[in-house]
């Protein structure tokens, strides 16, 4: 299980440190973040924590949500964003992903962020070429992430990419990520096993066209088995052995305790089979990640968190001295 940090944009540094401490103490070894979570605030918090405790986890970060749509296609803009992430984190991440790689703005100059599309066949993608160069220079892993599983599968094939993080597309109810899981050689992380909270209100989902029957059946299954969504969501995703793992956004020590305990849970084979039979292919429901409070933190970033100049970081773009995290 990877600790997702989008919710850290609404936490104080001290609270975030406690969540990170609890995750590491429970045996967690991977943290997922992004340059745009709190407009750099969350990366700075993670980096500040790492400076205190050392490289105890592997870090994956994501680039995207640039201020200008054209920056998604600017080689230099991607390199500069990468360098800023390295400075905030205080070292090289293990992986860097192009986020919302199912947005057409990465390859189509006539599109805007939020418009969906796949890269054209046989045409270079400047952002991806920049990441490939950075990977060759630094040894970081690279890949793509987003919400539309079908478009991510096309992007992964055309770039090509072997690392994919897909959110809200494989959980107790949604199964659109099957197309990714069925692709040979693709390492897939399944994000948002609670569909960013939507699965906690199954009663509401029973009123959504296309989901009503499946949501009602899922609700009945959980009631008959006497289990809660939080008891089975993560074990269900981890039972999908074609996936590399699951990424869960957590925001409190109690959530860390509950979810890390759930990781070890083995679902009854009969219940697992019944749950697998419930899933539907349906577009993901809207989530909170793009709302302003997640992109602009309510906390002033002080000196202990701000991405100050790291003594080991050099400014030459082709020379990297920070340790890997």
C-alpha positions in Angstrom: 0.0 0.0 0.0 1.3 3.5 -1.0 0.3 6.5 1.1 -1.4 9.1 -1.0 -1.0 12.7 0.2 -3.5 14.8 -1.7 -5.3 15.4 1.7 -2.1 16.9 3.2 -3.0 20.1 1.4 -5.6 20.7 4.1 -3.3 19.6 7.0 -0.8 21.5 9.1 2.8 20.3 8.7 2.7 18.9 12.3 -0.4 16.8 11.5 1.1 15.6 8.3 4.3 14.6 10.0 2.3 12.5 12.5 0.5 10.7 9.6 3.8 10.1 7.9 5.4 8.9 11.1 2.5 6.5 11.8 2.7 5.1 8.2 6.4 4.5 8.4 6.2 2.9 11.9 3.5 0.6 10.5 5.9 -0.7 7.9 4.8 1.6 5.0 7.5 2.1 2.4 6.1 4.2 -0.4 4.6 7.7 -0.5 2.8 9.3 -3.5 2.6 13.1 -3.9 2.4 15.7 -6.6 3.9 19.1 -7.4 0.5 20.7 -7.5 -0.9 19.4 -4.2 -1.1 22.7 -2.4 0.9 24.3 -5.2 4.1 22.7 -3.9 3.1 22.7 -0.2 2.7 19.0 0.1 6.0 18.2 -1.6 7.6 20.6 0.8 6.0 19.0 3.8 7.1 15.5 2.7 10.6 16.8 2.0 10.9 18.5 5.4 9.8 15.3 7.1 12.4 13.3 5.1 15.1 15.7 6.2 14.2 14.9 9.8 13.8 11.1 9.5 16.0 10.1 6.6 15.1 8.3 3.4 12.8 5.8 5.1 10.3 5.6 2.2 10.3 5.6 -1.6 8.7 8.7 -3.0 6.7 9.0 -6.2 5.7 12.5 -7.4 3.7 13.8 -10.4 4.0 16.8 -12.7 1.0 18.6 -14.2 -1.7 21.2 -13.6 0.6 23.8 -15.1 -0.6 27.4 -14.9 -0.6 27.7 -18.8 -1.9 24.9 -21.0 1.0 25.3 -23.3 3.4 24.5 -20.5 2.2 20.9 -20.7 3.9 20.7 -24.1 7.0 22.7 -23.2 10.2 20.6 -22.8 11.8 23.3 -20.6 8.6 23.7 -18.4 8.7 20.0 -17.6 12.4 20.1 -16.7 11.9 23.2 -14.5 8.9 21.5 -12.7 11.0 18.5 -12.1 13.9 20.5 -10.6 11.4 22.4 -8.3 10.1 19.0 -7.1 13.6 17.8 -6.4 14.3 20.9 -4.4 11.1 20.7 -2.4 11.6 17.0 -1.7 15.3 17.4 -0.9 16.3 14.6 -3.2 15.5 12.6 -6.3 12.1 10.8 -6.2 12.0 7.1 -7.1 9.4 7.8 -9.9 8.0 10.8 -11.7 4.7 10.6 -13.5 2.9 12.8 -16.1 -0.3 13.5 -14.2 -3.7 13.6 -16.0 -1.9 12.0 -19.0 -5.4 11.4 -20.3 -5.7 15.1 -20.9 -5.3 16.2 -24.5 -3.4 19.4 -23.5 -0.2 17.3 -23.2 -0.1 16.8 -27.0 -2.8 18.9 -28.6 -2.1 22.7 -28.8 -5.8 23.4 -29.5 -7.0 21.8 -26.3 -7.4 22.9 -22.7 -6.7 21.1 -19.4 -9.6 18.8 -18.6 -10.3 17.9 -22.3 -9.7 14.1 -22.7 -7.6 12.6 -25.4 -4.8 10.2 -26.2 -1.4 11.1 -27.8 -1.4 10.7 -31.6 0.4 7.7 -33.0 3.9 8.2 -34.3 4.2 11.8 -33.1 6.7 12.8 -30.3 5.4 14.1 -27.1 7.7 16.9 -25.7 6.8 16.4 -22.1 7.5 12.7 -22.3 10.7 13.2 -24.2 11.8 15.6 -21.4 11.0 12.9 -18.8 12.9 10.3 -20.8 16.0 12.6 -20.8 15.6 13.1 -17.0 15.3 9.4 -16.4 18.5 8.8 -18.4 20.3 11.5 -16.4 19.1 10.7 -12.9 17.9 7.1 -12.9 14.3 8.0 -11.8 11.4 5.9 -13.0 8.9 7.5 -15.2 5.3 6.9 -16.1 1.8 8.3 -16.5 -1.3 8.7 -14.3 -4.9 9.8 -14.6 -8.5 8.7 -14.3 -9.5 7.4 -17.8 -8.2 3.9 -18.0 -8.8 3.4 -21.7 -6.9 6.6 -22.6 -4.1 5.8 -20.2 -3.8 2.4 -21.9 -3.5 4.0 -25.3 -1.0 6.6 -24.0 1.1 3.9 -22.3 1.3 2.0 -25.6 2.1 5.0 -27.8 4.7 6.7 -25.6 5.6 4.0 -24.6 5.3 3.8 -20.8 5.5 0.9 -18.4 4.4 2.6 -15.1 0.7 3.6 -14.7 -1.2 5.0 -11.7 -4.9 5.0 -12.4 -7.4 6.4 -9.8 -11.0 5.6 -9.2 -11.1 2.9 -11.9 -10.8 -0.3 -9.9 -12.6 -0.7 -6.6 -15.5 -2.5 -5.1 -17.8 -1.0 -7.7 -15.8 0.4 -10.6 -13.8 -1.9 -12.9 -12.8 0.2 -15.9 -9.1 -0.4 -15.1 -9.4 -4.0 -16.5 -8.0 -2.8 -19.8 -4.8 -1.7 -18.0 -4.5 -4.8 -15.9 -4.9 -7.0 -19.0 -1.9 -5.2 -20.8 1.2 -7.4 -20.6 4.3 -5.7 -19.2 2.4 -2.8 -17.7 3.0 -2.1 -14.0 -0.3 -0.7 -12.7 -1.0 0.9 -9.3 -4.7 1.2 -8.5 -5.5 4.5 -6.7 -8.5 5.7 -4.6 -9.9 2.3 -3.5 -12.7 4.2 -1.8 -13.4 6.2 -5.0 -12.4 9.3 -3.1 -15.1 8.7 -0.5 -18.0 7.9 -2.9 -18.2 4.3 -1.7 -19.0 5.4 1.8 -22.4 6.5 0.6 -23.7 3.5 -1.3 -27.3 4.6 -0.7 -26.7 7.6 -2.8 -25.1 5.5 -5.6 -28.2 3.4 -5.8 -29.9 6.4 -7.4 -27.2 7.0 -10.1 -28.1 5.7 -13.5 -25.8 2.9 -14.6 -24.7 2.2 -11.0 -28.0 1.7 -9.2 -28.3 -2.1 -9.5 -24.6 -2.8 -8.8 -24.6 -0.4 -5.9 -27.6 -2.0 -4.3 -26.2 -5.4 -4.7 -22.9 -4.3 -3.2 -24.7 -2.8 -0.3 -26.6 -6.0 0.3 -23.4 -8.1 0.1 -21.6 -6.1 2.7 -24.6 -6.1 5.0 -25.0 -9.9 4.7 -21.3 -10.4 5.3 -21.4 -8.0 8.2 -18.4 -6.0 7.0 -17.9 -2.3 6.3 -16.5 -0.7 3.2 -13.4 0.3 5.1 -12.8 -3.3 6.1 -12.8 -4.7 2.6 -11.9 -2.0 0.0 -8.1 -2.2 0.3 -8.0 -6.1 0.7 -10.3 -6.3 -2.4 -7.9 -4.2 -4.5 -4.8 -6.0 -3.2 -6.5 -9.4 -4.1 -6.1 -8.2 -7.8 -2.7 -9.8 -8.3 -2.2 -8.3 -11.7 -1.8 -4.9 -10.0 1.5 -3.8 -8.5 -0.3 -2.2 -5.5 -2.9 0.2 -4.2 -2.5 4.0 -3.4 -4.7 5.3 -0.6 -5.1 8.9 0.4 -5.0 9.2 4.2 -5.2 12.2 6.5 -5.1 11.0 10.1 -3.2 8.6 12.3 -6.4 6.6 12.9 -6.9 6.1 9.2 -3.4 4.9 8.9 -4.0 2.4 11.7 -7.2 1.1 10.2 -6.0 0.8 6.6 -2.6 -0.8 7.4 -4.4 -3.3 9.5 -6.8 -4.0 6.6 -3.9 -4.8 4.3 -3.3 -8.0 6.1 -6.9 -9.1 5.9 -7.7 -12.0 3.6 -11.2 -12.0 2.3 -13.3 -15.1 2.4 -13.2 -16.7 -1.1 -16.9 -16.7 -1.4 -17.2 -13.0 -0.5 -14.4 -12.1 -2.8 -16.0 -14.0 -5.7 -19.3 -12.3 -5.0 -17.7 -8.8 -4.9 -15.8 -9.4 -8.1 -19.1 -10.2 -9.8 -20.6 -6.9 -8.8 -18.4 -4.5 -10.7 -19.5 -2.2 -13.6 -17.7 -0.2 -16.2 -18.9 3.4 -15.6 -17.1 6.8 -15.8 -15.5 7.8 -12.5 -17.5 10.1 -10.2 -16.1 13.6 -9.6 -13.5 13.8 -6.8 -12.2 16.6 -4.6 -8.6 16.7 -5.9 -9.1 19.6 -8.3 -11.0 21.8 -5.9 -9.2 25.0 -4.7 -8.7 23.9 -1.1 -6.5 21.0 -2.4 -4.5 23.2 -4.7 -4.0 26.2 -2.3 -3.1 25.3 1.2 -4.7 27.1 4.2 -1.4 26.9 6.0 1.4 29.4 5.7 4.5 27.6 4.7 7.2 28.6 7.2 11.0 28.2 7.1 10.9 24.6 8.4 8.7 23.5 5.5 9.6 25.9 2.7 11.7 24.4 -0.1 14.9 26.3 0.8 18.1 25.7 -1.2 19.3 22.2 -0.5 23.1 22.2 0.2 23.6 19.1 -2.1 21.5 20.5 -5.0 23.4 21.9 -7.9 21.8 24.2 -10.5 23.3 22.6 -13.6 20.4 20.8 -15.2 22.5 17.7 -16.1 24.3 17.2 -12.7 22.3 15.7 -9.9 23.8 15.1 -6.4 20.7 14.7 -4.1 20.3 11.2 -2.7 17.4 9.1 -4.0 14.3 9.0 -1.8 
